[in-house]
Amino acid sequence: MSDSCSVLIVGAGNECRCDDGVGIMVARELGKMLPDNTRIVEGLHDATALLDLWQGMGYVYLIDAVRSGGRPGQIYRFYPLTEEMPAELAGNFSTHSLSVTEAVELGKGLGKLPSALIVCGIEGKNFSPGSDLTPEVEEAGRKISQVLLDEIKHLDI
C-alpha cells in the first residue's frame, strides 16, 4: 500500500455478532483484489474514528450491516454528502453508538469530510453472538463486493 491512498474502504461492524460482520467480510474480499492506492480498515466500532480516517481522502466506501426491518440481504446505497439519508434508516443505519449520519454531520461541522462518500448497508437478519453470516446476508456481501470492485477499478484516480 502506498502512502498516498486515494480510496478508503471501511468495513464496519463486529464479526462476533453474526450478520454484523458483513462489512468486515466485504472489506477483506476487496482487500484481496484492489490496487495499492486503496486503504482497508476493518471492524470499525466507533463512527467518530471516521472523522480522522476519511479526512483528505478522495473516495470513501463504508460498508456496514443495518437493522431497519427490511428484507435480510437487501442492499442500500447512499451518498450522504449530497443527499439525505432516508428517515427510516438515518437513526438505524448502524448498530454502533454514533450513526453514520451523525458522523457525517459532525464531519461537516468540523470540516473533516472526504471528497466522496458512498455508504453501502446490507440488511442483517441475525445479530446474536456468533461468527456465521446468514446465507442471504453473505450472498449480498459477495454481490456488493463485486459491484464495488468493478466501480473502484474504473475510478479516475
N, C-alpha and C positions, 0 to 999 in steps of 0.2 A: 504494500500500500504506500502510495506517495504521500508527502506532507501536504500537498495541495489537492485535497479532496473536493470534488465538485458535487458529489452525490452522497447523501447520508441516508442509510436505511435504518430505521428504528423498529425493532421487533419488540413491542411492549408485552407485558404480561408476566404470568407466573406458571412455569411449566409443571409445577406441583399441584395445580388446580385444574386438571383435565383440559377442557377447551380453552381456558385462559392462556394456554401455552401456544396457541396457533400463531401469534405474531412472532414468537421466537422461532418456530418451525420455518416460517416464511423467510425470516432474516437469514437463517442458516442455509436454506436452499439457494437463496440469491447470492450469498457469500461465496458459494462454490463456483458460481458462473459469471460473476461480474468483474469488470476490469479494475485495475489498481487505483483508479481515481474515485473509488467507492469506499466509503467507510460503513462498517456494520456495527450496530450496537444492539445487544440482546438483553432482554429481561428488564427493561426499564420499569421500575415500580413507582417512581416519583416523577410526575409530569413536570415539576419545577426544574428538574435536571435538563429538560428540553431547552430551556432558555439559553444555557451555555452551549449545548450541543449544536443547536441549529443556527446560532448567530454567525452571519457571514457565509453561510452555505448557499450554493446555487439551488439545488433541489433537495428537498427532504421528503422522504416517504415514510410515513408512520403506519405500522400495521398492528392492529390490536383486536382482541375479541370484544364483542359488545353484548349487552344483555338488555334488549329493548322489547322483548316479547315477539319478535319476528320469527320467521321460519329458520330453524337451525341451518347454518351454512349459507344463509343469504349474505351477499357481499354488498357493502355500502362504500361509496367513494365520494369524498368531499374535498373541496378546495377552500379551507376556512379563511384564507387571506382575501378572497374575493367574493365569497358567498356565506350566507348564514347557515349554520348547522340546523337541520330540521329540529323543531321544538321537541318532538318525541325522542330524539336521540341526544340532544345537547347536554342534558344532565345525566344521561345513562350511557354515554359512549364508552365509558371505561369503568372497570371495577376498582380503580385506584382512587386515592383521596382527592386529587385535583384532576378535573376532566381536561381533555384536550382543548375544548372550547375555552375553559378558564385559563389554560396555559397560553393560548393564542392571545386572549385579551390582555393578560399580564405582559406578554411579549410586546404587544403593540404599545402599551403604556411605557415600557422600559426601552423601547427601540431595539429589541432583541428578536428579530424575526429573520427567517431565511428569505431568499428571493421568491421561491415557490415552495408551497407546502401541499402535499397530497396525502390525505388520510384515508386509509382503507380499513374498514371494520368488517369483521366476519361475525355474524350472529352465532353465539355459542348456545349449547344445549345443557352441558354438564360442567358445573364449576366446583364440584366437590373435590376433596383430596384425591389425588391420583395423577398419573402421568400420561394416560392414554387419551388421545383426541377421539371424539365420536366420529364415525365414518363420514357423515355429511360435512362436518367442520374440516376434517382432514382433506377431503376432496376439494372443498372451497379454497383451502390454503394452497393446495397444489395448483389450482386454476389461477389464483391471483399471483402466485409466484411466476408463472409463465407469462401472464399479461404484463407484469411489471418488468420482467427480464427483457421482453421484446421492446417495451416502451423506453427503458433506460438505455438500451443499446442504440436507439435511434435519436437520443437527445443530442442537441447541438452544443457540445461542451468541449 
